[in-house]
Amino acid sequence: MLKVDRSFVSRLSKTDENSDVFVKMIVILARTLGMEVVAEGVETEEQLRIMQQLRCEFGQGYLFSKPLDQAEFAALMYRESLCQNTHRKADDDSDDFSAADHSRHLNPIEVE
């Protein structure tokens, strides 16, 4: 797995068309090497959308969750599994979840 440092992610902006040049290169490098990509320090919906457009599979940062200790992390994962199970029971026709349903909590970034 190759991580995109938060210093690159924090510079992402749709108003600056060149802000994603380094991130694009990192993603291309990772793909060439057969690696997955995780974006560190995702803090805004705009950064999330840009990373989705660049086909970044994973993201971490305050947009998803504040830093957690072991007990808090276990509780979060438990709550998330309950939410996903409830959602699946309510919609048995679909195995997929939208980005709004689950990507905010340490799960892969969904690409539409």
Protein Blocks (a to p, Z undefined) as FASTA:
>chain_A
ZZddfklmmmgcfklmklmmmmmmmmmmmmmnopacddehiabfklmmmmmmnopabdcd
jkloccddfklmmmmmmmmmmmmmmmmmmmmmbcbdcfklmmmnopacddZZ
